[in-house]
Amino acid sequence: QVQLVESGGGLVQPGGSLRLSCVASRLTFSNYGMGWFRQAPGKEREVVASISGIGGVTYYADSVKDRFIISRDNAKNTLHLHMNSLNFEDPAVYYCAAPGVEYHVSDSVRDYEHWGQGTQVTLSS
């Protein structure tokens, strides 16, 4: 069973930064495209960013483009999301996810089968 464990969420001031991490196990990490998603209360889960297995292909939602950076360290089986200039559209539970098949990268929630437990990002008012 694939295991994904997120960390790094917390309380941050508007305009601040956070780095989320996701450690993956029980899969050949470099063979999997990975994604970050978020879900705010009362809203559907949405893609934030995705990255191919080797890291050469990335996708960003328009709402986070130029503010967030997705990256991965395949030697450490770790996925990161660097979040800058956080604003009041960003608070949510953030999830990392892996598709059900190898060598596939997608920006669609439907294509992802393995999910972490999520980490909360909150902005202070």
Buried (B, 14 or more C-beta within 10 A) or exposed (E): EBEBBBEBBEEBEEEBEBEBBBBBEEBEBBBBBBBBBBBBEEEEBBBBBBBBBEBEEBBBBEEBEEBBBBBBEBEEBBBBBBBBEBEEEBBBBBBBBBBEEEEBBBBEBEBBEBBBEBBEBBBEE
